[in-house]
Each structure stands twice: as structure tokens, then as C-alpha cells.
């Protein structure tokens, strides 16, 4: 996949490297601004697995 993207970017190696960096930054921005906030309520990160004594519960 990365080879396909690299071959389809215009310019020489320096321009392609800069465009690749910008493309990666855009992907990270979209993930943090839209995808992760949308998915966060769907993930069980807020579910605690400790009881009041501080020991793990099984089950």
C-alpha cells in the first residue's frame, strides 16, 4: 500500500517525502478530531475491574 501511494505522489524524492509527511499529519489529525471521539463511547475503557479493596475481580 505504501509503495502504491509513493508511486502516485508527484515530484521528486524530496517533494514526495514532504507530501508523505503532510499526508500522515492529516491522517493523524482526522483520527484525533473525528474518529477517536466518535469511537470512545463504544470502548470499555471506563469499566473498572477493581473492587474497593484494590484487588482484581475475576468475572
mmCIF file as gemmi writes it, N, C-alpha and C atoms, coordinates in Angstrom:
data_model
loop_
_atom_site.group_PDB
_atom_site.id
_atom_site.type_symbol
_atom_site.label_atom_id
_atom_site.label_alt_id
_atom_site.label_comp_id
_atom_site.label_asym_id
_atom_site.label_entity_id
_atom_site.label_seq_id
_atom_site.pdbx_PDB_ins_code
_atom_site.Cartn_x
_atom_site.Cartn_y
_atom_site.Cartn_z
_atom_site.occupancy
_atom_site.B_iso_or_equiv
_atom_site.pdbx_formal_charge
_atom_site.auth_seq_id
_atom_site.auth_asym_id
_atom_site.pdbx_PDB_model_num
ATOM 1 N N . UNK Axp A 1 ? 0.815 -1.178 0 1 0 ? 1 A 1
ATOM 2 C CA . UNK Axp A 1 ? 0 0 0 1 0 ? 1 A 1
ATOM 3 C C . UNK Axp A 1 ? 0.87 1.259 0 1 0 ? 1 A 1
ATOM 4 N N . UNK Axp A 2 ? 1.921 1.279 0.836 1 0 ? 2 A 1
ATOM 5 C CA . UNK Axp A 2 ? 2.764 2.465 0.884 1 0 ? 2 A 1
ATOM 6 C C . UNK Axp A 2 ? 3.506 2.683 -0.425 1 0 ? 2 A 1
ATOM 7 N N . UNK Axp A 3 ? 3.897 1.604 -1.064 1 0 ? 3 A 1
ATOM 8 C CA . UNK Axp A 3 ? 4.547 1.715 -2.361 1 0 ? 3 A 1
ATOM 9 C C . UNK Axp A 3 ? 3.619 2.3 -3.406 1 0 ? 3 A 1
ATOM 10 N N . UNK Axp A 4 ? 2.363 1.91 -3.357 1 0 ? 4 A 1
ATOM 11 C CA . UNK Axp A 4 ? 1.38 2.449 -4.297 1 0 ? 4 A 1
ATOM 12 C C . UNK Axp A 4 ? 1.221 3.949 -4.082 1 0 ? 4 A 1
ATOM 13 N N . UNK Axp A 5 ? 1.104 4.361 -2.817 1 0 ? 5 A 1
ATOM 14 C CA . UNK Axp A 5 ? 0.979 5.796 -2.513 1 0 ? 5 A 1
ATOM 15 C C . UNK Axp A 5 ? 2.22 6.536 -2.99 1 0 ? 5 A 1
ATOM 16 N N . UNK Axp A 6 ? 3.408 5.996 -2.7 1 0 ? 6 A 1
ATOM 17 C CA . UNK Axp A 6 ? 4.663 6.648 -3.079 1 0 ? 6 A 1
ATOM 18 C C . UNK Axp A 6 ? 4.756 6.832 -4.595 1 0 ? 6 A 1
ATOM 19 N N . UNK Axp A 7 ? 4.366 5.793 -5.35 1 0 ? 7 A 1
ATOM 20 C CA . UNK Axp A 7 ? 4.439 5.883 -6.81 1 0 ? 7 A 1
ATOM 21 C C . UNK Axp A 7 ? 3.463 6.895 -7.383 1 0 ? 7 A 1
ATOM 22 N N . UNK Axp A 8 ? 2.363 7.156 -6.698 1 0 ? 8 A 1
ATOM 23 C CA . UNK Axp A 8 ? 1.347 8.058 -7.228 1 0 ? 8 A 1
ATOM 24 C C . UNK Axp A 8 ? 1.502 9.5 -6.75 1 0 ? 8 A 1
ATOM 25 N N . UNK Axp A 9 ? 2.441 9.756 -5.854 1 0 ? 9 A 1
ATOM 26 C CA . UNK Axp A 9 ? 2.691 11.134 -5.444 1 0 ? 9 A 1
ATOM 27 C C . UNK Axp A 9 ? 3.525 11.831 -6.515 1 0 ? 9 A 1
ATOM 28 N N . UNK Axp A 10 ? 3.235 13.095 -6.801 1 0 ? 10 A 1
ATOM 29 C CA . UNK Axp A 10 ? 4.008 13.812 -7.824 1 0 ? 10 A 1
ATOM 30 C C . UNK Axp A 10 ? 5.336 14.326 -7.268 1 0 ? 10 A 1
ATOM 31 N N . UNK Axp A 11 ? 6.264 14.596 -8.147 1 0 ? 11 A 1
ATOM 32 C CA . UNK Axp A 11 ? 7.51 15.249 -7.76 1 0 ? 11 A 1
ATOM 33 C C . UNK Axp A 11 ? 8.672 14.296 -7.562 1 0 ? 11 A 1
ATOM 34 N N . UNK Axp A 12 ? 9.788 14.9 -7.165 1 0 ? 12 A 1
ATOM 35 C CA . UNK Axp A 12 ? 10.988 14.103 -6.906 1 0 ? 12 A 1
ATOM 36 C C . UNK Axp A 12 ? 10.939 13.542 -5.481 1 0 ? 12 A 1
ATOM 37 N N . UNK Axp A 13 ? 12.026 12.953 -5.019 1 0 ? 13 A 1
ATOM 38 C CA . UNK Axp A 13 ? 12.039 12.279 -3.727 1 0 ? 13 A 1
ATOM 39 C C . UNK Axp A 13 ? 11.763 13.242 -2.574 1 0 ? 13 A 1
ATOM 40 N N . UNK Axp A 14 ? 12.341 14.429 -2.622 1 0 ? 14 A 1
ATOM 41 C CA . UNK Axp A 14 ? 12.121 15.398 -1.548 1 0 ? 14 A 1
ATOM 42 C C . UNK Axp A 14 ? 10.657 15.836 -1.494 1 0 ? 14 A 1
ATOM 43 N N . UNK Axp A 15 ? 10.074 16.123 -2.632 1 0 ? 15 A 1
ATOM 44 C CA . UNK Axp A 15 ? 8.668 16.54 -2.677 1 0 ? 15 A 1
ATOM 45 C C . UNK Axp A 15 ? 7.769 15.408 -2.203 1 0 ? 15 A 1
ATOM 46 N N . UNK Axp A 16 ? 8.069 14.198 -2.628 1 0 ? 16 A 1
ATOM 47 C CA . UNK Axp A 16 ? 7.273 13.046 -2.192 1 0 ? 16 A 1
ATOM 48 C C . UNK Axp A 16 ? 7.386 12.84 -0.689 1 0 ? 16 A 1
ATOM 49 N N . UNK Axp A 17 ? 8.577 13.014 -0.139 1 0 ? 17 A 1
ATOM 50 C CA . UNK Axp A 17 ? 8.758 12.859 1.306 1 0 ? 17 A 1
ATOM 51 C C . UNK Axp A 17 ? 7.951 13.911 2.063 1 0 ? 17 A 1
ATOM 52 N N . UNK Axp A 18 ? 7.981 15.156 1.591 1 0 ? 18 A 1
ATOM 53 C CA . UNK Axp A 18 ? 7.211 16.207 2.243 1 0 ? 18 A 1
ATOM 54 C C . UNK Axp A 18 ? 5.71 15.953 2.123 1 0 ? 18 A 1
ATOM 55 N N . UNK Axp A 19 ? 5.271 15.532 0.951 1 0 ? 19 A 1
ATOM 56 C CA . UNK Axp A 19 ? 3.857 15.211 0.777 1 0 ? 19 A 1
ATOM 57 C C . UNK Axp A 19 ? 3.44 14.027 1.651 1 0 ? 19 A 1
ATOM 58 N N . UNK Axp A 20 ? 4.323 13.052 1.802 1 0 ? 20 A 1
ATOM 59 C CA . UNK Axp A 20 ? 4.032 11.909 2.666 1 0 ? 20 A 1
ATOM 60 C C . UNK Axp A 20 ? 3.887 12.352 4.116 1 0 ? 20 A 1
ATOM 61 N N . UNK Axp A 21 ? 4.752 13.265 4.543 1 0 ? 21 A 1
ATOM 62 C CA . UNK Axp A 21 ? 4.673 13.784 5.902 1 0 ? 21 A 1
ATOM 63 C C . UNK Axp A 21 ? 3.361 14.546 6.118 1 0 ? 21 A 1
ATOM 64 N N . UNK Axp A 22 ? 2.995 15.384 5.167 1 0 ? 22 A 1
ATOM 65 C CA . UNK Axp A 22 ? 1.739 16.129 5.267 1 0 ? 22 A 1
ATOM 66 C C . UNK Axp A 22 ? 0.553 15.168 5.268 1 0 ? 22 A 1
ATOM 67 N N . UNK Axp A 23 ? 0.592 14.167 4.419 1 0 ? 23 A 1
ATOM 68 C CA . UNK Axp A 23 ? -0.484 13.183 4.362 1 0 ? 23 A 1
ATOM 69 C C . UNK Axp A 23 ? -0.617 12.446 5.698 1 0 ? 23 A 1
ATOM 70 N N . UNK Axp A 24 ? 0.497 12.05 6.299 1 0 ? 24 A 1
ATOM 71 C CA . UNK Axp A 24 ? 0.46 11.372 7.598 1 0 ? 24 A 1
ATOM 72 C C . UNK Axp A 24 ? -0.093 12.299 8.676 1 0 ? 24 A 1
ATOM 73 N N . UNK Axp A 25 ? 0.283 13.575 8.632 1 0 ? 25 A 1
ATOM 74 C CA . UNK Axp A 25 ? -0.228 14.528 9.614 1 0 ? 25 A 1
ATOM 75 C C . UNK Axp A 25 ? -1.734 14.732 9.468 1 0 ? 25 A 1
ATOM 76 N N . UNK Axp A 26 ? -2.223 14.745 8.246 1 0 ? 26 A 1
ATOM 77 C CA . UNK Axp A 26 ? -3.663 14.881 8.009 1 0 ? 26 A 1
ATOM 78 C C . UNK Axp A 26 ? -4.4 13.66 8.552 1 0 ? 26 A 1
ATOM 79 N N . UNK Axp A 27 ? -3.856 12.482 8.334 1 0 ? 27 A 1
ATOM 80 C CA . UNK Axp A 27 ? -4.484 11.256 8.834 1 0 ? 27 A 1
ATOM 81 C C . UNK Axp A 27 ? -4.543 11.276 10.356 1 0 ? 27 A 1
ATOM 82 N N . UNK Axp A 28 ? -3.456 11.657 11.012 1 0 ? 28 A 1
ATOM 83 C CA . UNK Axp A 28 ? -3.436 11.73 12.476 1 0 ? 28 A 1
ATOM 84 C C . UNK Axp A 28 ? -4.442 12.764 12.974 1 0 ? 28 A 1
ATOM 85 N N . UNK Axp A 29 ? -4.505 13.92 12.315 1 0 ? 29 A 1
ATOM 86 C CA . UNK Axp A 29 ? -5.457 14.956 12.702 1 0 ? 29 A 1
ATOM 87 C C . UNK Axp A 29 ? -6.895 14.447 12.61 1 0 ? 29 A 1
ATOM 88 N N . UNK Axp A 30 ? -7.227 13.797 11.504 1 0 ? 30 A 1
ATOM 89 C CA . UNK Axp A 30 ? -8.586 13.282 11.321 1 0 ? 30 A 1
ATOM 90 C C . UNK Axp A 30 ? -8.901 12.224 12.375 1 0 ? 30 A 1
ATOM 91 N N . UNK Axp A 31 ? -7.947 11.362 12.676 1 0 ? 31 A 1
ATOM 92 C CA . UNK Axp A 31 ? -8.179 10.351 13.705 1 0 ? 31 A 1
ATOM 93 C C . UNK Axp A 31 ? -8.469 10.986 15.057 1 0 ? 31 A 1
ATOM 94 N N . UNK Axp A 32 ? -7.637 11.95 15.469 1 0 ? 32 A 1
ATOM 95 C CA . UNK Axp A 32 ? -7.814 12.551 16.784 1 0 ? 32 A 1
ATOM 96 C C . UNK Axp A 32 ? -9.032 13.47 16.861 1 0 ? 32 A 1
ATOM 97 N N . UNK Axp A 33 ? -9.412 14.121 15.792 1 0 ? 33 A 1
ATOM 98 C CA . UNK Axp A 33 ? -10.529 15.064 15.827 1 0 ? 33 A 1
ATOM 99 C C . UNK Axp A 33 ? -11.886 14.401 15.605 1 0 ? 33 A 1
ATOM 100 N N . UNK Axp A 34 ? -11.93 13.343 14.829 1 0 ? 34 A 1
ATOM 101 C CA . UNK Axp A 34 ? -13.217 12.776 14.449 1 0 ? 34 A 1
ATOM 102 C C . UNK Axp A 34 ? -13.387 11.301 14.821 1 0 ? 34 A 1
ATOM 103 N N . UNK Axp A 35 ? -12.42 10.469 14.5 1 0 ? 35 A 1
ATOM 104 C CA . UNK Axp A 35 ? -12.605 9.026 14.677 1 0 ? 35 A 1
ATOM 105 C C . UNK Axp A 35 ? -12.526 8.627 16.148 1 0 ? 35 A 1
ATOM 106 N N . UNK Axp A 36 ? -11.493 9.037 16.869 1 0 ? 36 A 1
ATOM 107 C CA . UNK Axp A 36 ? -11.348 8.644 18.27 1 0 ? 36 A 1
ATOM 108 C C . UNK Axp A 36 ? -12.478 9.181 19.15 1 0 ? 36 A 1
ATOM 109 N N . UNK Axp A 37 ? -12.891 10.455 19.015 1 0 ? 37 A 1
ATOM 110 C CA . UNK Axp A 37 ? -14.04 10.903 19.828 1 0 ? 37 A 1
ATOM 111 C C . UNK Axp A 37 ? -15.33 10.145 19.508 1 0 ? 37 A 1
ATOM 112 N N . UNK Axp A 38 ? -15.515 9.778 18.252 1 0 ? 38 A 1
ATOM 113 C CA . UNK Axp A 38 ? -16.699 9.003 17.892 1 0 ? 38 A 1
ATOM 114 C C . UNK Axp A 38 ? -16.649 7.606 18.505 1 0 ? 38 A 1
ATOM 115 N N . UNK Axp A 39 ? -15.461 6.977 18.505 1 0 ? 39 A 1
ATOM 116 C CA . UNK Axp A 39 ? -15.337 5.591 18.964 1 0 ? 39 A 1
ATOM 117 C C . UNK Axp A 39 ? -15.218 5.469 20.481 1 0 ? 39 A 1
ATOM 118 N N . UNK Axp A 40 ? -14.845 6.533 21.174 1 0 ? 40 A 1
ATOM 119 C CA . UNK Axp A 40 ? -14.587 6.45 22.606 1 0 ? 40 A 1
ATOM 120 C C . UNK Axp A 40 ? -15.77 5.938 23.423 1 0 ? 40 A 1
ATOM 121 N N . UNK Axp A 41 ? -17.004 6.385 23.186 1 0 ? 41 A 1
ATOM 122 C CA . UNK Axp A 41 ? -18.12 5.831 23.973 1 0 ? 41 A 1
ATOM 123 C C . UNK Axp A 41 ? -18.379 4.35 23.706 1 0 ? 41 A 1
ATOM 124 N N . UNK Axp A 42 ? -17.898 3.861 22.593 1 0 ? 42 A 1
ATOM 125 C CA . UNK Axp A 42 ? -18.124 2.46 22.246 1 0 ? 42 A 1
ATOM 126 C C . UNK Axp A 42 ? -17.113 1.518 22.889 1 0 ? 42 A 1
ATOM 127 N N . UNK Axp A 43 ? -16.029 2.07 23.45 1 0 ? 43 A 1
ATOM 128 C CA . UNK Axp A 43 ? -14.964 1.253 24.025 1 0 ? 43 A 1
ATOM 129 C C . UNK Axp A 43 ? -15.126 1.151 25.533 1 0 ? 43 A 1
ATOM 130 N N . UNK Axp A 44 ? -14.742 0.013 26.11 1 0 ? 44 A 1
ATOM 131 C CA . UNK Axp A 44 ? -14.979 -0.208 27.545 1 0 ? 44 A 1
ATOM 132 C C . UNK Axp A 44 ? -13.863 0.31 28.452 1 0 ? 44 A 1
ATOM 133 N N . UNK Axp A 45 ? -13.234 1.439 28.124 1 0 ? 45 A 1
ATOM 134 C CA . UNK Axp A 45 ? -12.123 1.914 28.941 1 0 ? 45 A 1
ATOM 135 C C . UNK Axp A 45 ? -12.571 2.438 30.298 1 0 ? 45 A 1
ATOM 136 N N . UNK Axp A 46 ? -13.81 2.845 30.45 1 0 ? 46 A 1
ATOM 137 C CA . UNK Axp A 46 ? -14.292 3.373 31.714 1 0 ? 46 A 1
ATOM 138 C C . UNK Axp A 46 ? -14.749 2.303 32.686 1 0 ? 46 A 1
ATOM 139 N N . UNK Axp A 47 ? -14.797 1.058 32.24 1 0 ? 47 A 1
ATOM 140 C CA . UNK Axp A 47 ? -15.245 -0.024 33.111 1 0 ? 47 A 1
ATOM 141 C C . UNK Axp A 47 ? -14.118 -0.431 34.046 1 0 ? 47 A 1
ATOM 142 N N . UNK Axp A 48 ? -14.336 -0.263 35.341 1 0 ? 48 A 1
ATOM 143 C CA . UNK Axp A 48 ? -13.315 -0.643 36.322 1 0 ? 48 A 1
ATOM 144 C C . UNK Axp A 48 ? -13.337 -2.124 36.603 1 0 ? 48 A 1
ATOM 145 N N . UNK Axp A 49 ? -12.176 -2.658 36.923 1 0 ? 49 A 1
ATOM 146 C CA . UNK Axp A 49 ? -12.092 -4.081 37.262 1 0 ? 49 A 1
ATOM 147 C C . UNK Axp A 49 ? -11.545 -4.276 38.664 1 0 ? 49 A 1
ATOM 148 N N . UNK Axp A 50 ? -11.499 -3.203 39.465 1 0 ? 50 A 1
ATOM 149 C CA . UNK Axp A 50 ? -11.012 -3.305 40.837 1 0 ? 50 A 1
ATOM 150 C C . UNK Axp A 50 ? -12.172 -3.139 41.804 1 0 ? 50 A 1
ATOM 151 N N . UNK Axp A 51 ? -12.122 -3.915 42.908 1 0 ? 51 A 1
ATOM 152 C CA . UNK Axp A 51 ? -13.129 -3.706 43.939 1 0 ? 51 A 1
ATOM 153 C C . UNK Axp A 51 ? -12.616 -2.649 44.916 1 0 ? 51 A 1
ATOM 154 N N . UNK Axp A 52 ? -13.332 -2.387 45.989 1 0 ? 52 A 1
ATOM 155 C CA . UNK Axp A 52 ? -12.961 -1.32 46.909 1 0 ? 52 A 1
ATOM 156 C C . UNK Axp A 52 ? -11.648 -1.598 47.634 1 0 ? 52 A 1
ATOM 157 N N . UNK Axp A 53 ? -11.269 -2.84 47.767 1 0 ? 53 A 1
ATOM 158 C CA . UNK Axp A 53 ? -10.023 -3.187 48.455 1 0 ? 53 A 1
ATOM 159 C C . UNK Axp A 53 ? -8.795 -3.023 47.579 1 0 ? 53 A 1
ATOM 160 N N . UNK Axp A 54 ? -8.991 -2.761 46.306 1 0 ? 54 A 1
ATOM 161 C CA . UNK Axp A 54 ? -7.866 -2.575 45.399 1 0 ? 54 A 1
ATOM 162 C C . UNK Axp A 54 ? -7.367 -3.854 44.764 1 0 ? 54 A 1
ATOM 163 N N . UNK Axp A 55 ? -8.12 -4.931 44.895 1 0 ? 55 A 1
ATOM 164 C CA . UNK Axp A 55 ? -7.71 -6.198 44.281 1 0 ? 55 A 1
ATOM 165 C C . UNK Axp A 55 ? -8.562 -6.444 43.052 1 0 ? 55 A 1
ATOM 166 N N . UNK Axp A 56 ? -8.008 -7.214 42.121 1 0 ? 56 A 1
ATOM 167 C CA . UNK Axp A 56 ? -8.728 -7.506 40.88 1 0 ? 56 A 1
ATOM 168 C C . UNK Axp A 56 ? -9.874 -8.438 41.113 1 0 ? 56 A 1
ATOM 169 N N . UNK Axp A 57 ? -10.945 -8.197 40.361 1 0 ? 57 A 1
ATOM 170 C CA . UNK Axp A 57 ? -12.079 -9.121 40.349 1 0 ? 57 A 1
ATOM 171 C C . UNK Axp A 57 ? -11.972 -9.986 39.112 1 0 ? 57 A 1
ATOM 172 N N . UNK Axp A 58 ? -12.253 -11.227 39.235 1 0 ? 58 A 1
ATOM 173 C CA . UNK Axp A 58 ? -12.314 -12.124 38.091 1 0 ? 58 A 1
ATOM 174 C C . UNK Axp A 58 ? -13.771 -12.374 37.774 1 0 ? 58 A 1
ATOM 175 N N . UNK Axp A 59 ? -14.17 -11.968 36.58 1 0 ? 59 A 1
ATOM 176 C CA . UNK Axp A 59 ? -15.531 -12.236 36.163 1 0 ? 59 A 1
ATOM 177 C C . UNK Axp A 59 ? -16.321 -11.046 36.205 1 0 ? 59 A 1
